[in-house]
Structure formats: C-alpha cells, structure tokens
C-alpha cells in the first residue's frame, strides 16, 4: 500500500531543507487551471516513458486532481523502487486545506 501524505503534511515537507519532488500527473490543461510551484509535470500516460526524469534517491510525492490517478502512478513507481507517497485528495484537497486562492475545477 502506497504511503499517503495530507496537504498540511506536504506543506510542512516542502518547507524543509530537502523537500520531496512533487510530481503532477494531471494533463497540461488541468495544470493551466491550478498548479503548485516547482512541480515536475508528467501526464499520467507519459510516466512510463519518462522514468529517467525521476530520481530514485529522493522522495517523490505524486499528485493529481483528487488522488485517483496519482495513487495508481505512486503504486507503479513504488513497484519500480522509487520512494513515493500520494497526496491525499489531490489538488482539490490542497485548495481546501492549504491554499484557497487556487481555482477548483
């Protein structure tokens, strides 16, 4: 089972000296609506072909709109030896719990 991280927990981790990589697996049009700064943007259907862009020696938090796609990608990455967690509730939960200035969609 993939580790879960809540939006407030992620906010705290992002403020640390060695923050996790934030992998956004939403489509580009979704990222144009609302996005977090500093994300690595790889749509879900491109992840398998772009694994070389992801470090195995760093924590990765995977996010999507509400957590479904990112859970699947986190499971996929975990099975390939990556250190991953899923952002519980995705960007919708982030907007609700951390930054209400971002658009909901």
C-alpha positions in Angstrom: 0.0 0.0 0.0 1.4 3.4 -1.0 2.1 5.9 1.7 -0.3 8.8 1.9 0.6 12.4 2.7 -2.0 15.1 3.6 -1.9 18.6 2.2 -0.8 20.1 5.5 1.9 17.5 5.9 3.1 18.2 2.4 3.2 21.9 3.0 5.5 21.3 6.0 7.7 18.9 4.0 8.0 21.5 1.2 9.4 24.0 3.7 12.2 21.6 4.8 15.8 21.9 3.6 15.5 18.8 1.5 11.9 18.8 0.2 10.4 15.9 -1.8 10.0 16.2 -5.6 6.4 17.0 -6.4 5.2 15.0 -9.5 2.0 16.3 -11.0 0.4 13.7 -13.3 -2.5 15.8 -14.5 -3.0 16.9 -18.1 -1.4 20.2 -19.1 -4.9 21.8 -19.5 -5.6 21.0 -15.8 -2.3 22.4 -14.7 -3.2 25.6 -16.5 -6.2 26.0 -14.2 -4.4 25.4 -10.9 -0.9 24.3 -10.1 1.6 24.3 -7.3 5.0 25.9 -7.9 8.0 23.8 -8.6 6.2 20.7 -9.7 7.6 18.2 -12.3 4.8 17.9 -14.8 4.4 14.5 -16.5 0.9 13.5 -17.5 -0.1 10.1 -16.3 0.1 8.4 -19.7 3.7 9.6 -20.2 5.2 8.5 -16.9 6.3 5.0 -18.0 8.2 6.5 -21.0 9.8 9.2 -18.9 11.1 7.3 -15.8 14.6 8.6 -16.4 13.4 12.0 -15.3 12.5 10.8 -11.8 15.2 10.3 -9.1 15.3 7.1 -7.1 17.4 8.7 -4.4 14.8 11.4 -3.5 11.3 11.3 -2.0 8.6 11.9 -4.6 5.0 13.0 -3.8 2.6 12.3 -6.7 -0.5 14.4 -7.1 -3.4 14.8 -9.4 -6.9 16.4 -9.2 -8.4 14.2 -6.5 -6.0 11.4 -5.8 -7.1 8.6 -8.0 -4.6 8.9 -10.9 -1.8 9.8 -8.5 -2.4 6.7 -6.4 -2.1 4.5 -9.5 1.2 6.2 -10.5 2.5 6.1 -7.0 1.9 2.3 -6.9 3.5 1.9 -10.3 6.6 3.9 -9.2 6.8 2.1 -5.8 6.9 -1.2 -7.6 9.9 0.0 -9.6 11.9 1.0 -6.5 11.0 4.7 -6.2 10.4 6.4 -2.8 6.9 7.7 -3.2 3.8 9.0 -1.4 0.4 10.1 -2.8 -1.0 13.5 -2.0 -4.3 12.5 -0.4 -7.2 14.2 -2.1 -5.0 15.8 -4.7 -5.0 19.5 -5.6 -8.7 19.7 -4.6 -7.7 18.9 -1.0 -4.7 21.3 -1.3 -7.1 24.1 -2.2 -9.4 23.2 0.6 -6.8 22.7 3.3 -3.8 24.9 2.4 -4.3 27.5 -0.4 -7.8 28.6 -1.2 -6.5 31.1 -3.7 -6.1 28.4 -6.3 -9.1 27.6 -8.6 -11.2 24.5 -8.0 -12.3 22.6 -11.1 
